[in-house]
Structures are given as structure tokens and as C-alpha cells.
Amino acid sequence: MRDFSQDHRWLSINTATVRKQRGEPWPLPKILDACAARGIRAVSPWRDQVAAAGLAATAAQVKALGLELSGYCRGGLFTYTDSASQQAVRDDNLRALDEACTLDAPCLVLVVGALPGALAGRPAHRDLALARAQVAEGIAWLVGEARQRGMPLAIEPLHPMYAADRACVNTLAQALDLCEALDPAAGYAASGSSARPALGVAVDAYHVWWDPQLEAQIARAGRGPANRILALHVCDWLVPTTDLLEDRGMMGDGVIDLPRLRGWVEATGYAGYSEVEIFSKANWWQRDGGEVLDTCIERHRRCV
């Protein structure tokens, strides 16, 4: 396992971590500058932040600062109620793919969606099996487009508490089942290369740490012609957790054994970034952004 204690060269910042500090938005250009000033080499920006800053301007700034991306957030939300909403989903995912290509991201992260309308508090139905079928259908379609562009897709399984509204893929096993069914060759049709899968997974500690099958499923992800682990996200699970969406903990403040989890991931051959992704409306979003980034650096060295 890599030694993170001496430097933070493998730290990435998901830009949601410093999205809004002390009630004021931190615009993406400011986040990028602050990361580069601290020797943070990689970021994972969100689409709304990129849209606000401008796609071309963001790509130029990333290049000028010498930054890399560890992923791009996000595509997915595949479920629909009629042909018009299905087409809207497809159009949005094509835009997300093209944005990821412009930014030279290593993957487009997919939060797959669940019961349509549930995020707005008005679920159209209760048929979770139908939602999962539409997710599989949507990924099968999108992976073809992704192969043509050479942009890997990373399915991110979300904690079961999000099964109704955000993602009906809730375990790493479910995500890998989809990968193996929809991308059995684990390579790009366009390039003919098997160095990276067209379809893989993002392992987010917050969402998967509880799973009794986690070690075995991480090992499964690393088997075959290519490692399907395309991204590793880290934060901590607080006890108690006061908000299921926006009370993630800084690494070391909760109950996740992050070094053990990272060890399992790296045993597959994964050698990419550890991406800090923290939503924290009552704590870390109430602090100075520079303090948050400095803490991420310190905790990445000590607790990840």
C-alpha cells in the first residue's frame, strides 16, 4: 500500500467539499486556484460549477494550473416516465460525456437515479424493479456513446438510504453485475484497448463501508483484463449522523477504517487518487475554505 504520510501527491479534492463556505458560494475558479496553491494535483468538479464558470474557461484554467481530474460529477439519473423524459435524460448524459471529454477527465461518474420524481418529493410510482431495469437500459445505451468518445463510465453505488430517490444501485456487487453484463470485454470498442474498461465503478467509502461483502467485491473488481475501479472517494461516517446527505465527516472523525479500505482497493492494482468528497452544511461548509483544504491535506496524510 502506498505511503501517504510524507506528501499529498495522491490527494484529489471533489469540489463539493468547498462548494459554499460560511454561506457564500466558492466559485470554481477560486477552488482551482486554492488547490493549486497548496500543491493539490487533482480535482473532481461538478457540472453546475463548471457551467457557472464556463466549460472552455475551466478547461483552460485546469491546464494552466497543471491540474488533473480524478473524475467528473456527474451523469446518470436514468429513470423516466415517458418518451420525452427518456430523451431528456439521454440528451443530458451526452452533454455530460462531452464535457468530461473537454476537461480530459479519466471517467464520468454515474449516480444512476431511482424512482422518477422522488428527488422532488413526488415519486411517480413504487416499482423499484422497473427503476433498476431503466437504469440498466440507460447505461447500456450510454456505454456505447462512451466507447465512441473513449470516456470511461464509473457507476457509483450509493448507500441504501438513497434507494428511493438518488440511486437504486446500492452495493458494489450490483454495480459490478451491471459492468459484467454491459461491458463483458472490459475494453473500448473504438480503440481496441483493454487497458481501461469502458464501464467501471467509483468506490465511495461513505456509501459502501458498511457492506459485509465489500472486501470480496473490491477484489472482484480487480479481476479480469482490466481493473474496474476507476475512482476512490473518501470521507468519514459520523456517529451520530445528523443529516443523511449533508453531514459527512472529515477523515478520522468517524468510524470508517479508511486505511483498511484503501488497502483492499490498492491490492487490486488501483494506483489513482484518493478523492475527498465531503458534504457538511453544519461544520466544514461553515469554515474558511482554506482551512478546509489544509485539513484535507493533513487528514489525507494521517487518516487515509
Sequence and secondary structure as in RCSB ss.txt:
>XXXX:A:sequence
MRDFSQDHRWLSINTATVRKQRGEPWPLPKILDACAARGIRAVSPWRDQVAAAGLAATAAQVKALGLELSGYCRG
GLFTYTDSASQQAVRDDNLRALDEACTLDAPCLVLVVGALPGALAGRPAHRDLALARAQVAEGIAWLVGEARQRG
MPLAIEPLHPMYAADRACVNTLAQALDLCEALDPAAGYAASGSSARPALGVAVDAYHVWWDPQLEAQIARAGRGP
ANRILALHVCDWLVPTTDLLEDRGMMGDGVIDLPRLRGWVEATGYAGYSEVEIFSKANWWQRDGGEVLDTCIERH
RRCV
>XXXX:A:secstr
    SS  TTEEEEGGGGSEETTEE  HHHHHHHHHHTT  EEE BHHHHHHH HHHHHHHHHHHT EES EEEE
E    SSHHHHHHHHHHHHHHHHHHHHTT S EEEE B STTGGGT  S   HHHHHHHHHHHHHHHHHHHHHHT
  EEE    GGGTTTTBS  SHHHHHHHHHHH TT S TTT   SS SEEEEEEHHHHTT TTHHHHHHHHT SS
S  EEEEEE B  SS S TTTB B TTSSS  HHHHHHHHHHTT  S EEE   BTTTGGGS HHHHHHHHHHHH
HHH 
